Amino acid sequence: MATTATIKRNIKPVTFTITVEARKVNENGTFSSFEIKKVSGPNSSAKVVSPPQAGGAIYLKVDSLENIEMLADTVIAAPKAKLF
């Protein structure tokens, strides 16, 4: 079974505004234990998640491409590597 990577397209830059509440800080000044309070993005379907096991990573997603302008037909696709 052949699999392919998710196709990535170039877009005109979009802005996300995320309001988070941090509940911890270490001695180096790094904040953690985030709670996402508010998100605004290029359209009303903007979502943000920050799984606790992801080490502070924040993932952004939109369900609709409304208000997102695609640029040239440059498509970057590579075969998806099978890890196991």
C-alpha positions as CSV (number, residue, x, y, z in Angstrom):
1,M,0.0,0.0,0.0
2,A,1.6,3.3,-1.1
3,T,1.0,6.4,1.0
4,T,1.7,10.0,0.1
5,A,2.4,13.0,2.3
6,T,-0.1,15.7,2.9
7,I,0.1,18.2,0.1
8,K,1.3,21.6,1.3
9,R,0.5,24.8,-0.7
10,N,1.9,28.3,-0.4
11,I,-0.5,30.8,1.0
12,K,-0.6,34.5,1.6
13,P,0.5,34.9,5.3
14,V,-2.4,34.8,7.8
15,T,-2.4,36.0,11.4
16,F,-3.6,34.0,14.4
17,T,-4.2,35.7,17.8
18,I,-4.1,33.3,20.7
19,T,-4.8,34.1,24.4
20,V,-3.4,31.5,26.8
21,E,-3.2,31.3,30.6
22,A,-0.1,29.8,32.0
23,R,-0.1,28.2,35.5
24,K,3.6,27.4,36.0
25,V,7.0,29.0,35.4
26,N,10.4,27.5,36.0
27,E,13.5,29.2,37.3
28,N,14.6,30.0,33.7
29,G,11.4,31.9,33.1
30,T,9.8,29.3,30.8
31,F,6.0,29.1,31.2
32,S,4.0,25.9,31.1
33,S,0.6,24.4,31.9
34,F,-1.2,26.4,29.4
35,E,-4.9,26.8,29.1
36,I,-6.2,28.2,25.8
37,K,-8.7,31.0,26.5
38,K,-9.4,32.6,23.1
39,V,-8.3,32.2,19.5
40,S,-9.0,34.3,16.4
41,G,-7.7,33.5,13.0
42,P,-8.3,34.1,9.3
43,N,-11.9,32.7,9.6
44,S,-14.3,31.5,12.2
45,S,-13.2,27.9,12.0
46,A,-9.8,28.5,13.6
47,K,-8.9,26.1,16.3
48,V,-5.9,25.7,18.6
49,V,-4.9,22.7,20.7
50,S,-2.0,22.2,23.1
51,P,-1.8,18.5,24.2
52,P,-0.1,18.2,27.6
53,Q,2.1,15.4,26.4
54,A,3.4,17.6,23.5
55,G,5.9,19.5,25.6
56,G,4.4,22.9,25.1
57,A,3.6,22.5,21.4
58,I,0.6,24.5,20.0
59,Y,-1.2,23.2,17.0
60,L,-3.3,25.5,14.8
61,K,-6.0,24.4,12.4
62,V,-8.8,25.7,10.2
63,D,-11.7,23.6,8.9
64,S,-12.4,26.0,6.0
65,L,-10.0,27.7,3.6
66,E,-12.3,30.8,3.5
67,N,-10.3,34.0,3.6
68,I,-7.0,32.1,2.9
69,E,-5.4,33.1,-0.4
70,M,-3.5,30.5,-2.2
71,L,-0.3,31.6,-4.0
72,A,1.4,30.1,-7.1
73,D,0.7,26.4,-8.0
74,T,3.8,25.3,-6.1
75,V,3.0,22.0,-4.6
76,I,5.5,20.3,-2.2
77,A,4.8,16.6,-1.9
78,A,7.1,13.8,-0.9
79,P,6.4,10.1,-0.2
80,K,5.3,9.5,3.3
81,A,7.9,7.3,5.1
82,K,6.5,4.2,6.8
83,L,7.9,4.3,10.3
84,F,6.9,0.8,11.4
